[in-house]
Amino acid sequence: MTPEELLLNCQFPSNSPDNERQELDLGRFGLGMKTASFSQTRKFTVLSRKKNTNEYSGLTWDVEFIRETKAWTLIENSQEEIESLLKQHNTLNKSFIQPIKNFLPNTIIIWFGLYKFEDYLSEKNRAKTLHREISTNVAEHLGIVFHRFIEKRGTPLSIRVNNALVAPFNPFPESHRGFRSVEYKQKKFGDDLIRLEGFVLPSVALDEVKSEQNIWSTSNKSLIDMEGVYVYRADRLILYGGWNGLIKKFPRLQLARLRVDIGNSVDHLLHLNVAKSAVIIPHDLKDAFEGYIRELTVEATKEYYNRGVRKFPEKKQNVELELFNKIHTNKGPKVEVNNSYPLVKLLRESLNDEQEGRLNLLLRLFNNSVNKIRDSEARPTHFEIDTTNEVDSLVEFVMKAKELGFSNDYLKTHLHKSFGISEANLPANIKKLMELQ
């Protein structure tokens, strides 16, 4: 930048968000560099030169200076200060393990201290925390957010953190033979196209994520952390992990990822925030998103449960749909709750670890109690459907059982035998679901 361009870009804001952008322009509000710097430091300097020239100009924002002068005033750096900072930068550059030969940056941003670590952490914990934050968390974040730029052929981007090159992490390893795509779709929106493509990770990822073969998640995140929507804006990943309020996270959906590509011309329509880290999906796009997510999650759920199916011997794959399993022990036959029963599965998937521990304890107590009275005369159980919640629960149960491969005829018999619900008494939506109408 020239001195005039540097002054303009150091102001708040430096550009109108309504201005037309070049196709690959990552900026929007003209606030990013300043707000990102002030979120970490209380003083920073920007040195810049026009390409193909050797003369740098420098400007500094300093919170203490602003307090003293009671004015939002930039400090213009002297030539001596600029030369001193350039000397420090060049010395540091030469110490790199893989220095970039003849590298002369056009712009350098220098932070003087990190106040969050210096002001709020004891000296004893400061170095350890800072090292973990920068070497692990920051490097990991940059590796996934800018992975398309780092992987780019021809002119890739290089990012160094603590003298080490940041490795890219691509959450969509399409070269893996088990990684499959759901139908690709695109939708016209404003002056741009929004492209949606869902992917289902292979079930082996559930085991490989815990091993050295893991290519499915970053070192600090689980598959559940990384399930959901991935929004790329001009190739920069601005949102990932979670379903952005469209649906809830579930363990059975941890193999699902939805890739969304947008340009930089629809920011105002998507309500992109200043940090470009949150997107609000407009009402007229929600139906398209939710419809596609339904297709994707059905496929991901099948893949999730296929893992369990493949582990059973062939003769057990067609086990009956019963709430209780009969087991043989050295004290004779006993019965216990079937953990593969759809309602039990649904309940477990909605619990956190602490709640699941309580459920296991309750089931153990329940199993023991049932076995004490198992020789008593059993009375038929009748399931009265008289509330919306009960109907919804039964719908969810039927959907889960159908996902597991049980036929409509078997389910009809099972509902009558185990719940005491005849075909005539089934609600209309359940009849339709079971294709009984």
ROMI-622381 format. One record per residue: y, z, x of N, C-alpha, C in turn. Coordinates in pm, whole numbers, padded with zeros to 5 digits, always signed. Layout:
BEGIN
YZXYZXYZX...
This chain:
BEGIN
-00120+00000+00084+00000+00000+00000+00124+00000+00087+00228-00067+00040+00360-00056+00102+00417+00081+00069+00524+00127+00138+00586+00256+00104+00627+00262-00043+00675+00153-00098+00717+00152-00239+00596+00166-00332+00486+00096-00299+00363+00107-00381+00302+00246-00370+00308+00303-00249+00256+00439-00231+00332+00538-00316+00465+00528-00317+00548+00618-00398+00512+00605-00545+00495+00482-00592+00461+00460-00733+00326+00523-00766+00226+00505-00678+00091+00554-00705+00075+00704-00686+00172+00769-00625+00167+00915-00611+00237+00986-00727+00294+00910-00819+00360+00970-00935+00260+00999-01047+00301+01083-01143+00219+01118-01260+00280+01057-01386+00221+00965-01455+00114+00876-01411+00174+00761-01333+00087+00684-01269+00137+00571-01190+00124+00439-01264+00058+00440-01378+00035+00315-01450+00013+00345-01597+00050+00256-01682+00029+00274-01826-00114+00240-01862-00181+00323-01943-00318+00292-01984-00326+00168-02072-00211+00121-02122-00210+00002-02207-00202-00127-02128-00175-00116-01996-00166-00237-01914-00301-00308-01906-00298-00439-01898-00421-00515-01883-00480-00492-01745-00611-00472-01739-00679-00440-01614-00759-00558-01562-00774-00563-01429-00868-00658-01371-01009-00615-01408-01101-00708-01407-01235-00683-01458-01305-00566-01389-01285-00550-01259-01355-00445-01185-01266-00325-01155-01153-00315-01220-01061-00203-01198-01121-00075-01256-01144+00027-01170-01203+00153-01217-01098+00247-01275-00970+00223-01247-00864+00311-01295-00830+00286-01440-00752+00380-01495-00707+00362-01633-00572+00426-01659-00560+00556-01625-00442+00632-01664-00342+00653-01550-00380+00620-01426-00291+00645-01314-00279+00792-01281-00386+00869-01308-00385+01013-01283-00500+01059-01194-00601+00976-01177-00726+01020-01115-00713+01082-00978-00651+01012-00884-00643+01063-00747-00568+01195-00741-00458+01206-00816-00376+01328-00812-00446+01446-00879-00498+01424-01000-00561+01536-01071-00691+01579-01004-00767+01483-00950-00890+01519-00878-00857+01603-00755-00751+01564-00684-00712+01639-00564-00662+01779-00600-00576+01789-00701-00523+01919-00740-00630+02009-00800-00741+01953-00846-00848+02037-00898-00923+02109-00786-00902+02066-00660-00975+02125-00547-00884+02189-00443-00762+02137-00428-00673+02184-00321-00533+02205-00375-00450+02276-00299-00312+02298-00340-00213+02216-00258-00268+02138-00162-00183+02051-00080-00265+01932-00033-00211+01812-00053-00283+01695-00003-00183+01587+00035-00223+01507+00135-00140+01399+00188-00212+01266+00169-00136+01164+00133-00190+01028+00122-00121+00942+00227-00202+00887+00318-00152+00791+00418-00199+00652+00377-00112+00554+00386-00153+00419+00347-00076+00314+00426-00141+00202+00446-00079+00088+00512-00113-00037+00433-00029-00137+00444-00059-00265+00382-00164-00336+00467-00260-00399+00404-00365-00467+00478-00306-00567+00576-00365-00571+00696-00325-00661+00806-00195-00615+00873-00152-00491+00848-00041-00432+00924-00093-00303+00988-00017-00248+01081-00061-00127+01153+00023-00004+01121+00129-00019+01044+00220+00092+01020+00187+00164+00890+00159+00295+00903+00127+00379+00788+00251+00450+00737+00256+00473+00607+00354+00564+00548+00276+00680+00486+00342+00793+00464+00271+00910+00414+00354+00991+00316+00290+01042+00210+00354+01130+00113+00262+01248+00086+00322+01364+00061+00245+01488+00042+00287+01558-00086+00186+01603-00162+00207+01694-00273+00170+01834-00225+00259+01932-00247+00236+02070-00201+00281+02166-00311+00187+02241-00366+00217+02333-00476+00319+02439-00434+00307+02492-00312+00401+02594-00265+00543+02538-00256+00555+02414-00212+00686+02349-00203+00744+02330-00343+00659+02294-00439+00705+02276-00577+00755+02410-00633+00685+02519-00602+00727+02651-00649+00863+02690-00589+00878+02663-00460+01003+02700-00392+01121+02620-00443+01099+02488-00463+01210+02402-00505+01228+02398-00656+01122+02448-00728+01123+02444-00874+01144+02301-00927+01084+02206-00855+01096+02065-00895+00971+01991-00848+00931+01892-00930+00816+01810-00892+00864+01706-00790+00866+01750-00663+00920+01667-00556+00813+01637-00453+00799+01511-00419+00707+01468-00314+00773+01488-00177+00690+01522-00078+00739+01534+00060+00707+01405+00134+00809+01346+00195+00787+01225+00276+00752+01268+00418+00635+01228+00465+00590+01268+00598+00663+01192+00708+00695+01266+00815+00761+01203+00930+00658+01120+01007+00711+01035+01096+00622+00952+01175+00536+01036+01268+00592+01149+01318+00515+01239+01405+00399+01302+01328+00424+01343+01204+00317+01402+01123+00208+01299+01094+00249+01177+01064+00153+01071+01035+00066+01043+01157+00130+01035+01275+00055+01008+01398-00045+01119+01427-00005+01245+01403-00095+01358+01427-00216+01354+01334-00194+01322+01206-00305+01315+01112-00398+01198+01143-00340+01085+01186-00423+00970+01223-00508+01001+01346-00452+01076+01440-00526+01113+01560-00647+01200+01523-00625+01296+01431-00735+01381+01386-00842+01298+01315-00797+01204+01234-00893+01118+01161-00975+01035+01258-00911+00975+01358-00982+00890+01454-01083+00971+01536-01045+01094+01573-01137+01181+01647-01260+01212+01563-01238+01241+01436-01349+01270+01345-01436+01147+01327-01374+01030+01313-01449+00907+01291-01541+00876+01408-01496+00903+01530-01578+00876+01649-01697+00970+01660-01690+01084+01589-01800+01181+01596-01913+01149+01499-01896+01048+01415-02000+01013+01318-02128+00970+01390-02241+01000+01327-02370+00961+01383-02381+00809+01388-02333+00744+01283-02335+00597+01278-02191+00550+01254-02107+00556+01355-01967+00520+01333-01951+00373+01295-01850+00349+01211-01820+00211+01170-01726+00152+01275-01772+00054+01349-01695-00001+01460-01571-00073+01410-01463-00050+01483-01335-00117+01455-01287-00094+01312-01319+00023+01259-01282+00053+01121-01142+00114+01117-01053+00051+01043-00918+00103+01023-00893+00108+00872-00901+00227+00812-00887+00236+00666-00747+00198+00621-00740+00144+00502-00609+00112+00444-00543+00236+00384-00623+00325+00329-00569+00447+00268-00656+00566+00306-00592+00677+00342-00661+00801+00377-00602+00913+00292-00687+00993+00228-00642+01110+00151-00692+01235+00222-00602+01325+00253-00635+01445+00331-00607+01569+00247-00709+01653+00227-00693+01780+00156-00678+01892+00258-00581+01978+00235-00559+02093+00322-00614+02218+00253-00743+02245+00278-00805+02363+00219-00863+02336+00082-00959+02422+00044-01024+02415-00087-01006+02553-00152-00904+02566-00238-00863+02698-00284-00970+02769-00367-01055+02695-00437-01156+02760-00519-01255+02838-00433-01280+02789-00313-01372+02858-00223-01298+02963-00140-01176+02934-00100-01101+03024-00013-01044+03143-00089-01001+03121-00213-00934+03227-00288-01028+03309-00374-01142+03253-00411-01226+03322-00509-01365+03358-00458-01395+03329-00331-01522+03367-00273-01500+03450-00148-01585+03551-00128-01575+03632-00007-01610+03546+00113-01560+03584+00227-01584+03507+00349-01733+03498+00380-01806+03603+00343-01950+03608+00368-02024+03498+00294-01983+03471+00170-02053+03372+00086-01991+03233+00091-01872+03222+00151-01795+03099+00141-01866+02980+00207-01909+02998+00332-01967+02887+00407-02097+02838+00341-02181+02933+00299-02310+02896+00239-02288+02821+00107-02197+02873+00025-02171+02811-00105-02109+02673-00088-02014+02663+00003-01946+02536+00027-02044+02431+00078-02132+02471+00169-02230+02377+00223-02322+02326+00113-02370+02418+00027-02459+02376-00082-02387+02285-00181-02263+02320-00212-02188+02243-00310-02161+02101-00260-02118+02090-00133-02082+01959-00079-02205+01878-00039-02294+01940+00038-02408+01866+00093-02510+01828-00014-02523+01911-00117-02624+01884-00219-02563+01831-00348-02481+01912-00412-02432+01876-00546-02337+01756-00543-02240+01758-00452-02143+01648-00447-02212+01518-00404-02295+01526-00300-02364+01406-00252-02455+01348-00360-02525+01436-00431-02613+01390-00539-02534+01324-00651-02422+01384-00687-02338+01330-00794-02283+01193-00756-02232+01180-00635-02178+01051-00591-02288+00945-00583-02408+00987-00543-02519+00893-00530-02561+00831-00661-02550+00907-00770-02589+00851-00900-02471+00781-00968-02350+00836-00957-02233+00776-01024-02199+00639-00966-02210+00625-00834-02171+00499-00769-02292+00422-00715-02410+00445-00773-02530+00383-00715-02524+00230-00719-02462+00171-00820-02455+00025-00826-02369-00031-00712-02266+00041-00675-02178-00005-00567-02248+00011-00432-02321+00122-00414-02392+00145-00288-02505+00045-00270-02570+00008-00381-02684-00084-00376-02642-00231-00374-02515-00256-00396-02467-00393-00409-02497-00476-00284-02545-00597-00306-02574-00686-00193-02447-00750-00141-02445-00776-00013-02330-00845+00047-02224-00749+00096-02156-00682+00003-02048-00589+00043-02071-00453-00024-02175-00380+00019-02204-00251-00042-02098-00146-00005-02088-00044-00087-01998+00069-00061-02072+00173+00021-02007+00228+00124-02065+00338+00202-01986+00465+00175-02056+00571+00142-01993+00701+00119-02057+00802+00214-01973+00874+00287-02023+00977+00378-01986+01114+00325-02079+01206+00332-02053+01346+00301-02109+01428+00417-02021+01505+00484-02063+01584+00600-02138+01500+00703-02080+01386+00736-02133+01299+00841-02269+01241+00808-02303+01234+00681-02429+01172+00639-02400+01072+00528-02466+00957+00535-02447+00856+00432-02512+00901+00302-02442+00885+00192-02495+00921+00060-02596+00815+00017-02714+00861-00024-02818+00769-00071-02799+00743-00220-02815+00619-00263-02801+00590-00407-02919+00645-00485-02893+00684-00608-03003+00721-00698-02989+00637-00825-03084+00548-00846-03084+00460-00962-03174+00520-01070-03116+00563-01183-03198+00623-01289-03283+00522-01365-03272+00393-01328-03348+00288-01396-03427+00207-01292-03534+00265-01238-03614+00197-01134-03702+00089-01195-03642-00025-01225-03710-00130-01300-03824-00196-01222-03828-00176-01090-03935-00237-01012-04067-00161-01028-04062-00038-01078-04185+00038-01099-04263-00024-01215-04390-00049-01195-04467-00126-01294-04481-00053-01427-04473+00080-01427-04488+00152-01552-04359+00172-01629-04247+00139-01566-04116+00157-01628-04087+00037-01718-04074+00061-01848-04064-00053-01939-03938-00047-02025-03897-00165-02064-03775-00181-02142-03808-00196-02290-03722-00139-02374-03726-00165-02517-03628-00280-02542-03636-00344-02655-03558-00466-02683-03410-00452-02646-03361-00551-02571-03221-00556-02526-03132-00600-02642-03018-00534-02659-02925-00569-02766-02782-00567-02713-02695-00641-02778-02553-00633-02746-02472-00648-02873-02352-00587-02871-02269-00586-02990-02125-00615-02952-02062-00703-03026-01922-00735-03004-01836-00615-03043-01744-00578-02953-01657-00464-02982-01522-00489-02916-01416-00499-02998-01285-00532-02943-01290-00667-02875-01238-00672-02752-01241-00796-02675-01358-00800-02579-01454-00714-02596-01563-00703-02500-01696-00696-02574-01804-00700-02497-01938-00680-02549-01992-00548-02497-02055-00472-02586-02124-00351-02544-02272-00384-02540-02333-00363-02425-02473-00398-02405-02559-00271-02403-02664-00269-02485-02754-00155-02495-02895-00197-02456-02958-00120-02373-03098-00145-02338-03167-00012-02314-03271+00013-02394-03347+00137-02380-03463+00120-02285-03497+00229-02216-03609+00227-02122-03696+00350-02145-03825+00332-02125-03920+00442-02136-03988+00461-02001-03977+00582-01947-04044+00613-01822-04194+00625-01848-04278+00591-01750-04423+00608-01769-04458+00756-01771-04567+00791-01838-04603+00932-01851-04636+00996-01715-04670+00915-01614-04697+00972-01481-04574+01041-01424-04456+01005-01476-04332+01068-01428-04333+01218-01454-04402+01263-01559-04408+01404-01592-04475+01485-01481-04568+01422-01410-04633+01488-01297-04563+01457-01165-04522+01331-01149-04461+01291-01021-04326+01358-00996-04258+01400-01103-04127+01463-01086-04138+01593-01007-04258+01649-01000-04279+01774-00927-04334+01750-00786-04345+01623-00749-04406+01590-00620-04309+01515-00530-04355+01483-00411-04274+01407-00316-04260+01262-00359-04341+01217-00454-04333+01079-00503-04224+01062-00608-04148+01165-00635-04051+01162-00745-03940+01059-00722-03933+00963-00812-03821+00867-00813-03749+00874-00947-03785+00974-01028-03741+00977-01167-03622+01068-01192-03597+01163-01104-03484+01253-01123-03429+01293-00987-03305+01342-00987-03246+01392-00863-03307+01528-00832-03284+01578-00712-03351+01700-00667-03313+01822-00749-03193+01822-00808-03146+01939-00881-03158+01925-01033-03220+01817-01080-03228+01795-01225-03371+01766-01267-03404+01810-01388-03535+01783-01446-03529+01656-01530-03644+01611-01577-03646+01495-01665-03571+01522-01794-03579+01646-01843-03506+01680-01966-03356+01675-01942-03312+01719-01824-03169+01710-01791-03122+01565-01796-03209+01473-01757-03168+01334-01739-03205+01243-01855-03265+01296-01960-03292+01211-02077-03162+01180-02148-03155+01067-02216-03038+01040-02298-02965+00912-02263-02834+00914-02293-02749+00795-02283-02684+00788-02145-02682+00668-02087-02616+00641-01959-02509+00535-01985-02383+00572-01972-02275+00478-01999-02214+00431-01867-02219+00301-01843-02159+00240-01725-02030+00171-01766-01921+00203-01699-01793+00135-01720-01759+00060-01593-01758-00071-01603-01732-00155-01485-01820-00114-01368-01948-00090-01396-02052-00056-01299-02048+00088-01249-01949+00165-01288-01944+00307-01251-02008+00388-01363-02103+00476-01328-02169+00559-01427-02075+00674-01465-02026+00672-01588-01927+00774-01627-01986+00882-01716-02106+00861-01768-02167+00961-01856-02318+00947-01848-02387+01059-01827-02533+01054-01826-02590+01192-01855-02713+01193-01908-02778+01319-01942-02733+01368-02078-02823+01372-02176-02788+01412-02311-02762+01291-02399-02754+01315-02528-02743+01206-02625-02604+01196-02685-02505+01257-02619-02365+01244-02658-02341+01281-02805-02415+01382-02853-02396+01431-02988-02466+01351-03096-02539+01244-03059-02605+01159-03158-02735+01222-03208-02814+01279-03116-02934+01354-03152-02946+01469-03053-03041+01559-03078-03063+01672-02987-03165+01635-02879-03158+01707-02769-03259+01691-02665-03389+01756-02710-03502+01693-02674-03633+01750-02699-03723+01718-02580-03815+01807-02544-03908+01775-02435-03983+01645-02457-04019+01614-02583-04096+01492-02610-04013+01365-02590-03880+01380-02572-03793+01263-02550-03751+01248-02404-03808+01330-02315-03760+01331-02176-03791+01203-02100-03871+01114-02159-03901+00987-02095-03810+00875-02143-03712+00909-02228-03624+00807-02287-03488+00804-02219-03442+00684-02185-03308+00664-02130-03247+00537-02191-03124+00550-02237-03053+00437-02298-02937+00397-02208-02942+00274-02160-02837+00223-02070-02735+00145-02152-02608+00184-02138-02499+00121-02212-02397+00069-02111-02368-00061-02116-02270-00122-02027-02146-00162-02105-02030-00113-02059-01903-00151-02122-01807-00199-02012-01711-00280-02052-01606-00320-01960-01493-00218-01962-01380-00251-01899-01268-00157-01896-01159-00194-01996-01192-00286-02089-01090-00329-02185-01102-00259-02320-01203-00172-02335-01223-00104-02464-01212+00047-02451-01146+00094-02344-01133+00239-02323-01069+00309-02443-00962+00248-02495-00889+00310-02605-00973+00315-02733-01064+00219-02750-01149+00217-02868-01262+00319-02857-01304+00350-02734-01411+00446-02712-01358+00587-02685-01226+00605-02692-01164+00736-02671-01206+00796-02536-01199+00715-02431-01234+00760-02297-01135+00866-02251-01185+00981-02198-01092+01085-02156-01034+01056-02018-00935+01137-01975-00863+01111-01850-00957+01112-01730-01054+01205-01730-01147+01214-01617-01253+01104-01620-01252+01024-01727-01352+00919-01747-01493+00977-01737-01511+01096-01797-01641+01164-01795-01693+01191-01934-01621+01149-02037-01664+01170-02175-01624+01051-02260-01712+01016-02351-01690+00902-02440-01718+00947-02583-01630+00915-02674-01655+00939-02816-01689+00805-02879-01809+00795-02932-01855+00669-02990-01791+00652-03128-01716+00544-03151-01648+00523-03279-01746+00515-03396-01694+00545-03513-01778+00549-03632-01848+00415-03658-01777+00303-03637-01837+00173-03668-01942+00129-03566-01959+00207-03458-02065+00177-03363-02182+00274-03375-02161+00385-03446-02264+00489-03451-02394+00440-03512-02384+00358-03617-02505+00308-03681-02589+00227-03582-02521+00143-03504-02593+00061-03405-02659+00149-03300-02587+00250-03251-02642+00341-03151-02759+00419-03208-02739+00479-03326-02842+00564-03384-02968+00484-03418-02950+00361-03468-03065+00277-03498-03145+00243-03374-03074+00210-03267-03142+00177-03142-03211+00299-03083-03144+00415-03092-03202+00538-03038-03329+00575-03114-03333+00550-03244-03454+00577-03321-03572+00495-03268-03548+00367-03242-03654+00282-03187-03699+00333-03050-03602+00368-02967-03632+00413-02831-03710+00543-02832-03668+00639-02914-03733+00771-02913-03875+00765-02969-03901+00674-03062-04038+00656-03111-04129+00611-02996-04082+00513-02918-04161+00465-02805-04178+00571-02698-04072+00648-02672-04079+00754-02570-04173+00865-02613-04173+00897-02743-04263+01001-02795-04408+00959-02781-04437+00832-02811-04573+00782-02795-04618+00795-02649-04531+00756-02557-04565+00763-02415-04586+00907-02372-04504+00999-02424-04516+01141-02390-04651+01196-02432-04695+01163-02554-04822+01215-02603-04941+01139-02547-04922+01016-02502-05031+00942-02439-05082+01012-02315-04993+01082-02249-05032+01154-02128-05141+01255-02160-05121+01328-02270-05221+01427-02310-05350+01363-02357-05337+01251-02431-05455+01184-02483-05545+01135-02371-05485+01082-02264-05565+01026-02156-05642+01133-02079-05600+01259-02092-05667+01364-02018-05793+01414-02088-05812+01379-02217-05927+01426-02291-06041+01327-02278-06166+01376-02279-06280+01284-02282-06275+01199-02408-06338+01083-02402-06332+00988-02512-06379+01050-02643-06484+01134-02639-06541+01187-02763-06447+01283-02834-06344+01333-02765-06252+01429-02827-06124+01363-02876-06109+01235-02855-05985+01171-02895-05969+01162-03045-06080+01165-03118-06075+01156-03264-06101+01291-03330-06061+01399-03259-06082+01533-03314-06010+01546-03448-06071+01623-03540-06012+01637-03672-05881+01713-03666-05798+01684-03762-05667+01749-03771-05684+01882-03844-05710+01988-03769-05731+02120-03827-05639+02221-03762-05594+02317-03841-05508+02422-03787-05583+02511-03690-05714+02530-03714-05794+02617-03628-05899+02537-03554-05925+02575-03431-06036+02523-03353-06145+02628-03348-06270+02584-03351-06382+02676-03335-06427+02671-03190-06431+02785-03126-06470+02792-02985-06591+02884-02970-06665+02865-02863-06784+02947-02838-06758+03035-02716-06784+03164-02733-06766+03262-02626-06895+03339-02606-06898+03424-02503-07018+03505-02479-07037+03613-02585-06939+03626-02673-06951+03721-02784-06971+03648-02917-07003+03522-02908-07027+03446-03029-06911+03354-03062-06924+03275-03171-06817+03181-03208-06691+03251-03257-06577+03193-03221-06449+03244-03267-06361+03126-03308-06253+03157-03378-06157+03053-03413-06022+03089-03352-05945+02987-03323-05810+03008-03270-05720+02895-03318-05589+02921-03320-05492+02821-03364-05496+02700-03270-05500+02581-03328-05504+02456-03254-05363+02421-03205-05341+02428-03073-05208+02401-03017-05168+02255-03029-05264+02167-03064-05232+02027-03083-05195+01994-03227-05201+02094-03313-05166+02074-03453-05017+02037-03462-04983+01932-03538-04845+01881-03536-04737+01985-03562-04758+02076-03658-04655+02178-03686-04637+02272-03568-04749+02306-03500-04741+02394-03382-04666+02323-03271-04695+02192-03252-04624+02115-03150-04475+02110-03178-04440+02083-03303-04298+02075-03340-04227+02206-03315-04295+02318-03348-04234+02449-03327-04212+02475-03178-04313+02447-03098-04301+02472-02954-04186+02392-02892-04169+02266-02936-04066+02180-02879-03925+02227-02913-03912+02312-03013-03780+02360-03054-03743+02493-02991-03833+02549-02908-03812+02683-02852-03773+02676-02705-03696+02776-02661-03674+02790-02518-03790+02871-02460-03788+02894-02327-03901+02960-02260-03926+03101-02315-03818+03175-02338-03833+03312-02388-03894+03313-02528-03846+03224-02613-03899+03219-02749-04044+03172-02751-04079+03077-02662-04217+03030-02657-04310+03142-02612-04263+03228-02520-04343+03343-02478-04374+03435-02595-04276+03457-02679-04297+03541-02798-04396+03475-02894-04383+03341-02909-04477+03270-02997-04619+03283-02945-04639+03270-02814-04774+03282-02757-04832+03420-02784-04748+03523-02773-04795+03659-02799-04833+03675-02946-04750+03618-03033-04778+03625-03177-04907+03551-03211-04929+03432-03153-05051+03356-03180-05174+03430-03129-05160+03496-03016-05273+03574-02963-05311+03686-03060-05208+03756-03111-05231+03861-03209-05291+03802-03337-05239+03687-03378-05286+03621-03498-05432+03580-03484-05468+03521-03369-05606+03479-03345-05702+03598-03351-05661+03708-03289-05746+03827-03289-05765+03881-03431-05655+03880-03507-05663+03932-03644-05750+03844-03731-05736+03712-03717-05816+03619-03797-05964+03636-03767-06000+03656-03641-06140+03669-03605-06202+03799-03657-06119+03898-03679-06170+04023-03736-06211+04007-03881-06143+03916-03951-06170+03901-04094-06231+03766-04128-06278+03693-04026-06323+03556-04051-06445+03548-04142-06520+03658-04155-06637+03655-04241-06604+03688-04386-06476+03725-04408-06437+03756-04546-06428+03627-04627-06435+03640-04757-06427+03522-04844-06288+03462-04835-06283+03336-04804-06153+03267-04790-06106+03218-04925-05980+03242-04954-05922+03194-05078-05841+03066-05049-05846+02968-05134-05771+02843-05108-05622+02869-05104-05555+02804-05011-05411+02818-04997-05342+02704-05069-05237+02738-05145-05161+02635-05215-05018+02636-05163-04967+02520-05130-04833+02506-05072-04739+02455-05181-04656+02545-05231-04563+02507-05337-04439+02442-05275-04408+02321-05315-04291+02251-05262-04179+02262-05363-04085+02352-05335-03978+02369-05432-03840+02377-05368-03830+02353-05237-03699+02351-05172-03687+02227-05085-03562+02187-05058-03537+02070-04972-03592+02093-04832-03575+02215-04779-03623+02245-04644-03773+02228-04633-03847+02269-04738-03992+02256-04734-04033+02109-04739-03964+02032-04818-03993+01888-04823-03966+01825-04687-03852+01858-04627-03817+01802-04496-03920+01840-04390-03967+01966-04396-04067+02012-04299-04197+01935-04317-04235+01909-04442-04358+01836-04467-04345+01691-04423-04227+01629-04445-04201+01494-04397-04216+01487-04246-04155+01584-04178-04163+01588-04032-04307+01605-03985-04383+01688-04058-04524+01709-04025-04602+01578-04038-04582+01507-04149-04654+01381-04172-04617+01278-04065-04488+01268-04030-04445+01174-03927-04511+01206-03793-04516+01335-03759-04578+01375-03632-04726+01341-03632-04796+01368-03746-04938+01338-03753-04964+01187-03742-04875+01106-03805-04891+00960-03797-04868+00911-03655-04771+00972-03583-04747+00936-03444-04871+00962-03359-04947+01065-03396-05067+01100-03320-05187+01016-03361-05168+00925-03457-05272+00828-03488-05359+00859-03609-05325+00961-03687-05406+00993-03804-05371+00899-03920-05475+00854-03991-05457+00755-04097-05396+00818-04222-05342+00732-04308-05285+00780-04433-05390+00844-04523-05510+00783-04528-05617+00838-04612-05659+00977-04564-05669+00990-04431-05708+01121-04378-05601+01225-04408-05473+01186-04394-05364+01280-04420-05361+01322-04567-05387+01228-04658-05389+01259-04801-05496+01365-04829-05615+01345-04771-05724+01441-04789-05689+01576-04727-05628+01570-04608-05594+01693-04537-05489+01774-04613-05388+01709-04668-05285+01780-04742-05345+01850-04864-05441+01786-04928-05504+01847-05046-05595+01964-05004-05671+01943-04897-05768+02042-04853-05701+02164-04791-05601+02144-04707-05543+02254-04631-05418+02314-04693-05340+02232-04764-05217+02282-04825-05227+02297-04977-05332+02243-05034-05347+02251-05178-05252+02161-05253-05212+02048-05191-05118+01955-05255-05195+01830-05296-05201+01804-05424-05269+01684-05471-05179+01563-05454-05240+01445-05459-05161+01322-05445-05055+01311-05554-05089+01358-05673-04995+01349-05785-04872+01436-05765-04889+01545-05689-04778+01639-05670-04695+01611-05546-04731+01507-05471-04655+01476-05350-04516+01423-05387-04410+01468-05316-04276+01412-05338-04276+01262-05309-04185+01190-05375-04182+01043-05365-04162+00995-05222-04073+01064-05145-04047+01016-05008-04168+01033-04918-04251+01135-04946-04372+01154-04865-04477+01049-04905-04484+01018-05036-04575+00913-05081-04541+00780-05014-04410+00752-05007-04365+00626-04945-04399+00625-04798-04379+00740-04732-04409+00752-04590-04557+00728-04562-04642+00775-04655-04786+00761-04639-04838+00635-04706-04746+00551-04756-04782+00424-04818-04878+00443-04935-04847+00547-05015-04930+00576-05131-04872+00514-05258-04750+00461-05249-04688+00401-05368-04715+00251-05369
